[in-house]
Amino acid sequence: MESLAGKVAVITGGAGGIGSAIGRRFGQEGMKVVLADVLPEPLGAAVDALTSEGFDATGVVTDVTDYASVENLAKEAVARYGAVHVVCNNAGTGSVSEGYMWDHDLADWQWGLDVNVLGVIHGIKAFVPILLDQGEGHVVNTCSGNGGFAPIAKGAMGGPATAVYPMTKAAVLCLTESLYSHLQLAGSAVTASVLFPSGFLNTGIWESWRHRPDKYAPTQVRANPPQTLGAVVERLETVVGVHVEFTPLEQVAAQVVDGLLEGRFWMIGATSQGDDIVARKAASIVRRENPDYLVDLLQKSAESAANTESSANTESSANTESSANTESGDNA
């Protein structure tokens, strides 16, 4: 797209986190914004926040696990603005499982699949025909390095990380690649991109269990309380000794805008922590070697902290040397 001004965007999972950040940035770009979310009150607050800044925005309560609900979202968007140009399939649910994957509650698998995978399929089914009829448009599916690149094997709390979330995000990547190729084969100007939010994000997905629908109620008794973002941060800072810095959500929104304007399939930051994982994974496949790229989040965080400290010490040494050389020159 050469310009986003005047275009219409629909964003699922738009009541908070990445979704609301993208909505705000789209408003700044002069777009008309339709936010969709299953939570009515946060959705209303997110829309009010946009309109208070003078942006043209509306909200539609939507359950992405229900195709009729997503179909209604498409109809409401077109009825309100006459067209849809950008569709961000961003709604997602996070980690709620515990223990080894063979112990995961089947209800956890169903919830993750229905929101993270079927929700994207519903978005494609409901909106792509509209974009094709218009002869223009762009679909952006939110993925994750956790699954999209490789699954996190050991989580921040020290045990095995959930297998549900990365499995769904691996599916999102495959879905988006397929969508891209199908649109190319159809000879359409409509295209697709996959978004990999970079860094450590402060969003509600860490505590998805707080809004778990009754239809996905647990069928097993948990051994431990559900994780909280605060507990994850505390463990990383106290056990690993690394200071957690959250990536500004505005940065993720900028990835989307830049990707749309540049027509990029891979909406990934210029430098990504996943680059090394992808390279190691590809090498493992080509060499027919067992996986050595699976992520231990605690070890990865420790290595990151060590590298940061090393870089700081090197920079400090260089600055000291530079100052000494300058002083020597002045004295001369």
KEKE-3310 file (N, C-alpha, C; in steps of 0.2 Angstrom, whole numbers, plus 5000, padded with zeros to 4 digits):
npx = (5004:5003:4998:4990:4981:4964:4960:4952:4952:4951:4953:4955:4954:4956:4954:4964:4982:4993:4983:4975:4986:4990:4978:4978:4989:4986:4975:4982:4988:4978:4968:4952:4945:4941:4938:4938:4932:4930:4927:4916:4917:4931:4933:4924:4930:4943:4939:4933:4945:4952:4943:4943:4955:4952:4951:4943:4934:4926:4918:4915:4908:4915:4916:4929:4930:4918:4911:4899:4899:4911:4908:4897:4905:4912:4901:4896:4907:4908:4896:4897:4908:4909:4919:4933:4950:4962:4965:4967:4971:4972:4967:4970:4974:4983:4996:4989:4991:4999:5013:5019:5016:5008:5000:4992:4977:4963:4954:4961:4969:4958:4953:4964:4966:4954:4953:4966:4969:4958:4951:4959:4957:4943:4943:4950:4941:4929:4933:4942:4935:4928:4939:4944:4934:4935:4947:4958:4968:4974:4979:4984:4992:4994:5008:5020:5037:5038:5035:5031:5045:5052:5047:5046:5055:5058:5051:5048:5045:5053:5049:5043:5038:5021:5014:5003:5002:5013:5011:4999:5004:5013:5005:4998:5008:5010:4997:4997:5007:5002:4990:4996:5002:4991:4983:4993:4993:4980:4981:4978:4978:4977:4985:4995:5002:5013:5014:5027:5028:5041:5052:5049:5033:5021:5007:4989:4989:4997:4990:4978:4969:4961:4950:4943:4932:4916:4913:4925:4929:4940:4944:4952:4960:4971:4988:4996:4994:4987:4999:5006:5010:5017:5023:5031:5040:5046:5053:5062:5070:5075:5079:5087:5093:5091:5087:5070:5064:5051:5046:5040:5023:5020:5030:5029:5017:5022:5030:5020:5014:5025:5027:5016:5016:5028:5025:5029:5030:5035:5034:5044:5055:5070:5081:5081:5079:5076:5082:5094:5089:5081:5091:5099:5089:5086:5098:5099:5089:5093:5105:5100:5100:5097:5086:5093:5090:5079:5071:5077:5070:5075:5089:5091:5088:5098:5109:5107:5108:5121:5127:5123:5129:5143:5144:5141:5152:5163:5159:5161:5175:5180:5175:5182:5195:5194:5192:5204:5213:5208:5211:5224:5228:5223:5232:5244)
npy = (4994:5011:5022:5024:5032:5036:5023:5008:4998:4983:4975:4961:4956:4968:4976:4978:4978:4973:4974:4986:4995:4994:4999:5012:5017:5016:5025:5036:5036:5040:5031:5023:5015:4999:4990:4974:4963:4950:4954:4965:4978:4982:4983:4994:5004:5005:5009:5022:5028:5030:5038:5049:5055:5060:5051:5041:5029:5013:5000:4982:4969:4953:4936:4927:4913:4909:4907:4914:4925:4932:4934:4943:4953:4957:4961:4972:4981:4984:4989:5001:5008:5006:4998:4987:4987:4983:4969:4963:4949:4946:4942:4932:4918:4914:4905:4892:4880:4867:4857:4842:4839:4828:4828:4839:4848:4843:4853:4864:4863:4863:4876:4884:4881:4884:4898:4904:4897:4893:4905:4913:4907:4909:4923:4924:4918:4925:4938:4939:4936:4948:4958:4953:4956:4969:4971:4975:4975:4969:4956:4953:4942:4938:4931:4922:4921:4910:4896:4900:4902:4892:4881:4886:4877:4875:4884:4901:4899:4888:4874:4863:4871:4877:4867:4870:4884:4887:4877:4882:4894:4890:4884:4896:4903:4894:4894:4907:4908:4899:4906:4918:4912:4907:4918:4924:4914:4916:4928:4940:4957:4958:4954:4945:4945:4941:4944:4945:4949:4958:4955:4956:4957:4967:4962:4957:4943:4935:4932:4925:4916:4923:4927:4916:4907:4899:4888:4882:4877:4871:4854:4846:4846:4858:4858:4868:4886:4897:4905:4921:4937:4945:4936:4929:4939:4942:4930:4929:4940:4938:4925:4922:4934:4945:4960:4964:4972:4979:4978:4992:4993:5002:5000:4988:4990:4999:4991:4984:4995:4999:4987:4986:4997:4994:4982:4970:4953:4946:4953:4958:4964:4974:4968:4952:4941:4929:4926:4918:4906:4902:4900:4890:4880:4878:4873:4861:4853:4852:4845:4834:4832:4830:4841:4856:4868:4872:4882:4886:4896:4902:4900:4907:4920:4922:4921:4932:4942:4941:4944:4957:4964:4961:4969:4981:4983:4983:4994:5004:5003:5007:5020:5025:5024:5032:5045:5046:5047:5059:5068:5068:5073:5086:5091:5091)
npz = (5000:4996:5003:5019:5023:5025:5023:5028:5043:5051:5067:5076:5093:5099:5110:5119:5123:5110:5100:5102:5102:5089:5083:5087:5081:5068:5068:5069:5057:5049:5046:5046:5060:5065:5079:5087:5099:5112:5124:5131:5139:5140:5127:5124:5131:5124:5112:5115:5119:5107:5100:5108:5105:5093:5082:5070:5075:5079:5088:5088:5096:5097:5094:5090:5089:5084:5069:5064:5071:5068:5054:5055:5060:5049:5041:5048:5048:5034:5032:5040:5035:5021:5015:5017:5021:5027:5037:5053:5060:5075:5088:5102:5113:5128:5137:5147:5151:5161:5166:5158:5140:5138:5149:5148:5149:5139:5137:5137:5125:5116:5118:5114:5101:5095:5097:5093:5081:5073:5074:5066:5054:5052:5051:5039:5030:5031:5027:5016:5004:5003:5001:4989:4980:4980:4975:4981:4996:5012:5023:5039:5050:5067:5074:5083:5089:5098:5093:5080:5075:5083:5096:5114:5125:5139:5151:5159:5172:5176:5173:5161:5146:5140:5127:5120:5115:5107:5097:5091:5085:5076:5067:5063:5056:5045:5039:5035:5026:5016:5013:5007:4996:4989:4986:4977:4967:4963:4956:4962:4968:4982:4997:5010:5026:5040:5057:5068:5084:5092:5106:5124:5130:5138:5140:5141:5137:5144:5155:5152:5157:5166:5159:5154:5144:5149:5141:5138:5150:5163:5164:5172:5188:5193:5197:5201:5204:5191:5180:5182:5175:5183:5192:5183:5178:5191:5193:5183:5186:5199:5200:5188:5187:5178:5171:5167:5153:5145:5128:5119:5115:5105:5096:5090:5084:5074:5067:5060:5052:5044:5037:5030:5021:5015:5009:5014:5018:5029:5044:5054:5067:5063:5068:5076:5090:5086:5074:5075:5080:5070:5060:5066:5067:5053:5049:5057:5051:5037:5039:5045:5059:5077:5086:5092:5095:5102:5114:5130:5141:5153:5152:5140:5144:5154:5146:5138:5147:5151:5139:5138:5149:5146:5134:5139:5147:5138:5130:5140:5143:5130:5130:5140:5136:5124:5130:5137:5127:5121:5131:5132:5120:5121:5131:5124)
capx = (5000:5007:4996:4985:4976:4957:4958:4948:4956:4948:4958:4952:4959:4957:4952:4970:4988:4995:4978:4974:4991:4989:4972:4980:4994:4982:4972:4987:4990:4972:4964:4946:4947:4936:4941:4934:4935:4925:4926:4913:4919:4937:4932:4921:4935:4948:4936:4933:4952:4953:4939:4945:4960:4950:4951:4937:4934:4920:4919:4910:4909:4916:4919:4932:4929:4911:4911:4894:4901:4916:4904:4894:4910:4913:4895:4896:4913:4907:4890:4899:4913:4908:4924:4938:4956:4967:4962:4972:4969:4976:4965:4974:4974:4990:4997:4985:4992:5004:5016:5021:5011:5003:4996:4988:4970:4960:4950:4966:4970:4953:4953:4970:4965:4948:4955:4972:4970:4951:4950:4962:4953:4937:4945:4951:4935:4924:4935:4946:4931:4927:4945:4945:4929:4937:4953:4964:4967:4980:4978:4990:4990:4999:5011:5025:5043:5037:5031:5033:5052:5053:5044:5050:5054:5058:5048:5051:5044:5057:5047:5041:5033:5015:5015:4998:5003:5018:5008:4995:5007:5016:4999:4997:5013:5008:4991:4998:5011:4997:4986:5000:5003:4984:4982:4997:4990:4973:4983:4975:4982:4977:4991:4995:5009:5014:5018:5031:5030:5048:5054:5045:5028:5017:5000:4985:4989:5000:4985:4972:4965:4956:4944:4942:4925:4914:4913:4932:4931:4945:4941:4956:4962:4978:4993:4998:4990:4989:5004:5004:5015:5022:5027:5036:5045:5050:5058:5068:5074:5078:5083:5092:5097:5091:5081:5066:5062:5046:5046:5034:5019:5020:5036:5025:5012:5026:5031:5014:5013:5030:5026:5010:5018:5033:5023:5033:5027:5038:5034:5049:5060:5076:5085:5077:5082:5074:5087:5099:5085:5079:5097:5100:5084:5087:5104:5097:5085:5097:5110:5097:5102:5092:5085:5097:5088:5074:5073:5076:5069:5079:5095:5092:5088:5104:5114:5106:5110:5128:5130:5122:5134:5149:5144:5142:5159:5167:5158:5164:5182:5181:5174:5187:5201:5193:5193:5211:5216:5207:5214:5231:5229:5222:5238:5249)
capy = (5000:5017:5026:5021:5037:5035:5016:5005:4993:4979:4972:4957:4956:4975:4979:4979:4975:4974:4976:4993:4999:4995:5003:5019:5019:5016:5031:5042:5036:5043:5026:5022:5009:4994:4986:4969:4959:4947:4958:4972:4984:4984:4986:5001:5009:5006:5014:5029:5031:5032:5043:5055:5058:5062:5046:5038:5022:5010:4993:4977:4963:4948:4930:4924:4906:4908:4910:4919:4932:4935:4936:4949:4959:4959:4965:4978:4985:4986:4994:5007:5012:5004:4994:4985:4987:4979:4964:4960:4943:4947:4939:4926:4916:4912:4899:4891:4873:4865:4850:4839:4840:4823:4830:4845:4847:4844:4859:4869:4862:4866:4884:4887:4879:4888:4906:4906:4895:4894:4912:4916:4904:4913:4930:4924:4916:4931:4945:4939:4937:4956:4961:4951:4959:4976:4971:4977:4973:4966:4952:4953:4937:4939:4925:4923:4917:4904:4892:4902:4900:4886:4881:4887:4870:4876:4891:4905:4896:4882:4868:4862:4877:4874:4865:4872:4890:4887:4873:4886:4899:4887:4884:4903:4904:4890:4897:4914:4906:4896:4912:4922:4908:4906:4925:4925:4910:4919:4934:4946:4962:4957:4950:4944:4946:4937:4948:4943:4955:4957:4957:4954:4961:4968:4962:4952:4936:4931:4930:4924:4912:4927:4928:4910:4906:4893:4883:4879:4876:4866:4847:4843:4850:4861:4856:4875:4891:4899:4910:4929:4941:4947:4930:4928:4944:4941:4924:4931:4945:4935:4918:4923:4941:4949:4966:4964:4978:4977:4981:4996:4991:5006:4998:4982:4994:5002:4985:4983:5000:4999:4981:4987:5002:4991:4976:4964:4947:4945:4959:4956:4969:4973:4963:4948:4936:4923:4924:4913:4900:4900:4897:4883:4875:4876:4868:4854:4850:4851:4840:4828:4832:4831:4848:4859:4875:4873:4887:4886:4903:4905:4900:4912:4926:4923:4923:4939:4947:4941:4948:4964:4966:4961:4974:4987:4983:4984:5001:5008:5003:5010:5027:5028:5025:5038:5051:5047:5050:5066:5073:5068:5077:5093:5093:5092)
capz = (5000:4995:5009:5023:5025:5022:5022:5034:5046:5056:5071:5082:5099:5098:5116:5123:5121:5103:5095:5103:5100:5081:5081:5088:5076:5062:5068:5068:5050:5045:5044:5050:5063:5068:5084:5088:5105:5115:5130:5129:5143:5138:5120:5124:5133:5119:5106:5118:5120:5101:5098:5112:5101:5086:5077:5068:5077:5081:5091:5087:5101:5092:5097:5084:5089:5081:5063:5063:5075:5063:5048:5057:5061:5042:5038:5052:5046:5028:5033:5043:5031:5014:5013:5022:5017:5031:5042:5057:5064:5081:5094:5104:5120:5129:5141:5153:5153:5165:5166:5151:5136:5138:5154:5147:5149:5133:5136:5135:5118:5112:5118:5111:5094:5093:5096:5089:5074:5070:5074:5060:5048:5052:5048:5032:5027:5031:5025:5010:4998:5002:4999:4982:4976:4980:4971:4985:5003:5016:5029:5044:5055:5072:5075:5088:5089:5101:5089:5073:5074:5087:5103:5120:5128:5146:5152:5164:5179:5177:5171:5153:5144:5137:5120:5116:5112:5101:5091:5087:5082:5070:5062:5060:5051:5039:5037:5032:5020:5012:5011:5003:4990:4986:4983:4972:4962:4960:4952:4965:4972:4989:4999:5017:5030:5046:5061:5074:5089:5095:5113:5130:5129:5143:5137:5145:5135:5150:5160:5148:5161:5169:5155:5151:5143:5152:5136:5139:5157:5164:5166:5177:5193:5192:5203:5203:5202:5184:5180:5182:5172:5189:5194:5178:5179:5197:5193:5178:5189:5205:5198:5182:5188:5172:5172:5162:5150:5140:5122:5119:5110:5099:5092:5087:5079:5069:5062:5055:5047:5040:5033:5025:5016:5011:5006:5017:5021:5036:5048:5060:5068:5059:5071:5080:5093:5083:5068:5077:5081:5063:5057:5069:5065:5046:5049:5060:5046:5032:5041:5048:5066:5082:5087:5097:5094:5106:5119:5137:5142:5158:5150:5135:5147:5157:5141:5136:5152:5151:5133:5139:5153:5142:5129:5143:5150:5132:5129:5145:5142:5124:5131:5144:5131:5120:5134:5139:5121:5120:5136:5130:5114:5123:5134:5120)
cpx = (5004:5005:4991:4979:4969:4955:4955:4951:4951:4953:4954:4957:4960:4956:4958:4976:4990:4989:4976:4979:4991:4984:4974:4985:4990:4978:4976:4989:4984:4968:4957:4947:4941:4939:4936:4937:4929:4923:4923:4915:4926:4937:4929:4926:4941:4945:4935:4940:4954:4949:4940:4951:4958:4950:4944:4937:4927:4922:4913:4912:4909:4919:4922:4932:4922:4911:4905:4895:4906:4913:4900:4899:4911:4907:4895:4901:4911:4901:4892:4903:4913:4914:4929:4945:4962:4963:4967:4969:4973:4974:4969:4973:4981:4991:4993:4987:4998:5007:5018:5015:5006:4998:4991:4981:4967:4957:4955:4968:4964:4952:4958:4969:4960:4950:4961:4973:4963:4949:4953:4959:4947:4938:4946:4945:4930:4926:4939:4941:4929:4933:4946:4940:4931:4943:4959:4963:4973:4977:4984:4988:4996:5001:5015:5031:5042:5032:5032:5040:5053:5050:5049:5049:5054:5056:5051:5050:5049:5055:5046:5036:5027:5017:5009:4999:5007:5015:5003:4998:5011:5011:4998:5002:5011:5002:4992:5002:5006:4992:4989:5000:4996:4982:4986:4995:4984:4975:4980:4980:4982:4983:4990:5002:5008:5017:5021:5032:5037:5048:5049:5040:5023:5010:4996:4986:4993:4995:4978:4967:4960:4950:4942:4934:4922:4914:4920:4934:4935:4941:4946:4958:4969:4982:4996:4994:4992:4995:5002:5011:5020:5026:5033:5042:5050:5055:5064:5073:5078:5082:5088:5096:5097:5085:5077:5063:5057:5047:5039:5030:5018:5025:5033:5021:5016:5028:5026:5013:5018:5029:5021:5013:5024:5031:5027:5029:5029:5038:5037:5053:5066:5081:5081:5081:5081:5078:5091:5095:5083:5085:5099:5095:5085:5093:5103:5093:5089:5102:5107:5099:5096:5091:5090:5096:5082:5075:5072:5076:5074:5086:5096:5092:5095:5109:5113:5108:5118:5131:5129:5127:5141:5149:5144:5149:5164:5166:5161:5171:5184:5180:5179:5194:5200:5194:5200:5215:5215:5210:5221:5233:5228:5229:5243:5248)
cpy = (5006:5022:5022:5026:5036:5028:5014:4999:4989:4975:4968:4957:4964:4979:4981:4977:4977:4977:4983:4997:5000:4999:5010:5021:5020:5023:5037:5042:5039:5037:5026:5015:5005:4990:4981:4965:4956:4950:4965:4978:4986:4987:4993:5006:5010:5010:5021:5032:5033:5038:5050:5058:5060:5057:5043:5031:5019:5003:4988:4971:4957:4942:4926:4916:4904:4911:4915:4925:4936:4938:4942:4955:4962:4964:4972:4983:4988:4991:5001:5011:5010:5000:4992:4984:4983:4975:4962:4955:4943:4944:4933:4925:4913:4906:4898:4884:4872:4858:4848:4839:4834:4824:4836:4844:4848:4850:4865:4869:4865:4873:4887:4886:4884:4896:4907:4903:4896:4901:4915:4913:4908:4920:4929:4922:4921:4937:4944:4939:4945:4959:4959:4955:4967:4977:4974:4975:4969:4962:4952:4948:4938:4932:4926:4919:4911:4900:4893:4901:4893:4886:4882:4880:4871:4883:4895:4903:4890:4875:4868:4868:4873:4872:4868:4878:4890:4882:4877:4891:4896:4886:4891:4904:4900:4892:4903:4913:4903:4902:4916:4918:4908:4913:4926:4921:4913:4925:4940:4951:4962:4952:4949:4944:4942:4942:4944:4948:4953:4959:4954:4959:4961:4968:4957:4945:4932:4928:4929:4920:4917:4928:4922:4908:4900:4887:4879:4878:4871:4859:4843:4848:4852:4859:4863:4880:4894:4904:4917:4932:4943:4942:4928:4933:4943:4935:4926:4936:4942:4929:4919:4930:4945:4954:4965:4971:4976:4981:4986:4994:4995:5004:4992:4985:4997:4997:4984:4988:5000:4993:4982:4992:4999:4985:4970:4959:4946:4952:4957:4962:4968:4968:4959:4943:4929:4921:4919:4906:4898:4897:4891:4878:4873:4871:4861:4850:4847:4845:4834:4827:4833:4839:4850:4866:4877:4877:4885:4894:4906:4905:4906:4919:4927:4924:4930:4944:4947:4945:4955:4967:4966:4967:4981:4988:4985:4992:5006:5008:5007:5018:5029:5029:5031:5044:5052:5050:5057:5071:5073:5073:5085:5095:5094:5099)
cpz = (5000:5001:5013:5025:5021:5021:5029:5036:5051:5060:5076:5088:5100:5105:5121:5120:5114:5099:5096:5101:5092:5079:5082:5083:5069:5062:5066:5060:5045:5043:5049:5053:5066:5073:5086:5094:5108:5121:5129:5133:5141:5131:5120:5126:5128:5113:5109:5118:5113:5099:5102:5109:5094:5081:5076:5069:5079:5084:5089:5092:5096:5096:5091:5084:5085:5075:5061:5066:5070:5057:5049:5058:5054:5040:5042:5049:5039:5028:5036:5038:5024:5011:5019:5018:5021:5036:5046:5061:5070:5087:5096:5111:5122:5133:5147:5155:5157:5164:5159:5147:5136:5144:5153:5146:5142:5131:5134:5128:5114:5112:5114:5103:5091:5092:5092:5082:5070:5069:5068:5054:5047:5049:5041:5028:5026:5027:5018:5004:4997:4999:4991:4978:4975:4975:4975:4992:5006:5022:5033:5049:5060:5074:5082:5087:5092:5097:5081:5071:5077:5094:5109:5123:5136:5147:5158:5171:5181:5174:5163:5151:5140:5130:5116:5112:5106:5095:5087:5083:5076:5065:5059:5055:5044:5036:5032:5025:5014:5009:5006:4996:4986:4983:4977:4966:4959:4956:4955:4968:4979:4991:5007:5020:5037:5051:5067:5079:5092:5102:5118:5130:5135:5141:5142:5143:5140:5155:5157:5152:5165:5165:5151:5150:5147:5147:5136:5146:5158:5166:5170:5182:5193:5198:5205:5201:5195:5185:5180:5179:5178:5191:5189:5178:5185:5197:5188:5182:5195:5204:5193:5183:5182:5173:5166:5159:5144:5134:5121:5113:5104:5094:5087:5082:5073:5064:5057:5050:5042:5035:5028:5019:5012:5007:5008:5019:5028:5040:5055:5060:5064:5062:5076:5083:5090:5077:5070:5077:5074:5059:5059:5067:5058:5045:5051:5055:5040:5033:5044:5055:5070:5084:5093:5097:5099:5112:5126:5139:5148:5156:5145:5139:5151:5152:5139:5141:5152:5145:5134:5143:5150:5137:5133:5145:5144:5130:5134:5144:5136:5126:5135:5140:5127:5124:5136:5133:5119:5124:5134:5124:5116:5127:5130:5116)
residu = (MET:GLU:SER:LEU:ALA:GLY:LYS:VAL:ALA:VAL:ILE:THR:GLY:GLY:ALA:GLY:GLY:ILE:GLY:SER:ALA:ILE:GLY:ARG:ARG:PHE:GLY:GLN:GLU:GLY:MET:LYS:VAL:VAL:LEU:ALA:ASP:VAL:LEU:PRO:GLU:PRO:LEU:GLY:ALA:ALA:VAL:ASP:ALA:LEU:THR:SER:GLU:GLY:PHE:ASP:ALA:THR:GLY:VAL:VAL:THR:ASP:VAL:THR:ASP:TYR:ALA:SER:VAL:GLU:ASN:LEU:ALA:LYS:GLU:ALA:VAL:ALA:ARG:TYR:GLY:ALA:VAL:HIS:VAL:VAL:CYS:ASN:ASN:ALA:GLY:THR:GLY:SER:VAL:SER:GLU:GLY:TYR:MET:TRP:ASP:HIS:ASP:LEU:ALA:ASP:TRP:GLN:TRP:GLY:LEU:ASP:VAL:ASN:VAL:LEU:GLY:VAL:ILE:HIS:GLY:ILE:LYS:ALA:PHE:VAL:PRO:ILE:LEU:LEU:ASP:GLN:GLY:GLU:GLY:HIS:VAL:VAL:ASN:THR:CYS:SER:GLY:ASN:GLY:GLY:PHE:ALA:PRO:ILE:ALA:LYS:GLY:ALA:MET:GLY:GLY:PRO:ALA:THR:ALA:VAL:TYR:PRO:MET:THR:LYS:ALA:ALA:VAL:LEU:CYS:LEU:THR:GLU:SER:LEU:TYR:SER:HIS:LEU:GLN:LEU:ALA:GLY:SER:ALA:VAL:THR:ALA:SER:VAL:LEU:PHE:PRO:SER:GLY:PHE:LEU:ASN:THR:GLY:ILE:TRP:GLU:SER:TRP:ARG:HIS:ARG:PRO:ASP:LYS:TYR:ALA:PRO:THR:GLN:VAL:ARG:ALA:ASN:PRO:PRO:GLN:THR:LEU:GLY:ALA:VAL:VAL:GLU:ARG:LEU:GLU:THR:VAL:VAL:GLY:VAL:HIS:VAL:GLU:PHE:THR:PRO:LEU:GLU:GLN:VAL:ALA:ALA:GLN:VAL:VAL:ASP:GLY:LEU:LEU:GLU:GLY:ARG:PHE:TRP:MET:ILE:GLY:ALA:THR:SER:GLN:GLY:ASP:ASP:ILE:VAL:ALA:ARG:LYS:ALA:ALA:SER:ILE:VAL:ARG:ARG:GLU:ASN:PRO:ASP:TYR:LEU:VAL:ASP:LEU:LEU:GLN:LYS:SER:ALA:GLU:SER:ALA:ALA:ASN:THR:GLU:SER:SER:ALA:ASN:THR:GLU:SER:SER:ALA:ASN:THR:GLU:SER:SER:ALA:ASN:THR:GLU:SER:GLY:ASP:ASN:ALA)
# end
